[in-house]
Amino acid sequence: MVTAVHSAPRVEPIEGLAEAIRSALGDAVFAVKDAHFELSIGVERERVAEVLQTLRDRFDYQQLMEIAGVDYPERAERFEICYHLLSVTKNHRLRVKVRTDEDHAVPTVTHLWPVAGWLEREVFDMYGVLFEGNTDLRRILTDYGFKGYPFRKDFPLTGYVELRYSEEQKRVVYEPVQLAQDFRSFDFMSPWEGAQYVLPGDEKAHGEAPGAPTPPPPSPPAPPAAASPEARTPKTTEKPEDTGAGKPADAVATKRSRAKKGDAEAVEAETVKPARAKSATAGSDTAETKPKRTRKPKTPEGDA
């Protein structure tokens, strides 16, 4: 009984599908693996386009969902290109694998699925795998002028360059990565399992017996504090002469205060005077413009 190794929805296998594919593709298939409800087939690199077209037209795998890359540096053909197909009519998925290296290109499948153009560019950008027939094989994720292929196993985790914003040039610039030696000698050894060298801080426990560490001896009492010298007598001003003040200084201060007060009164008078004059002028204008009422002369009663 085959059991699934993940919680994804189960896709029922199609009975006899592996044999039918092997019979239809012939010697283009060199490996078939059916495990965990997933069918994977390995095909020759030069015939991958022919194989995928047959799977699309005869076996109803209408959609190309993904093109992924894997790097196995220990192999002669270190790269494995995986094509993930989906049949929407059969509700089934199929994986097709081809192998290649840095020098041999893989035939493009952009004439079968136009979306393959972007997917092949991504594999090229991350792994450096070439696709013959792709007319727009440019980097798609990394920046312009990027060197190297980040998903290769021999690519350093820190990369070769780092970017920062330059205040002098007012733009983002690239510079070679500079790291301290402490970051380059990481050895992947777990301190919980016991490293083969003394970890920083462990030298303090050298010579301790197993178990809880021995408490340190009590520190000797601190020597008594030396008697502080007598504080100096604070400076005081008993007489006005000690501060330089006195009647002469008071007279000068009074004179200056009166002068300031007089200036303030003069300014206030100059401000109030124009205001009063303006008010008077406004009153006279009003009086001139207002017409005078004429009194009607009285007439004798007899005339009436």
PyMOL commands that set and color helices and strands:
alter all, ss='L'
color gray80, all
select helices_A, chain A and resi 17-28+45-57+116-127+181-184+202-205+240-243+247-289
alter helices_A, ss='H'
color red, helices_A
select strands_A, chain A and resi 29-35+38-43+63-71+79-87+92-100+106-107+131-132+161-166+171-176
alter strands_A, ss='S'
color yellow, strands_A
deselect
rebuild
show_as cartoon
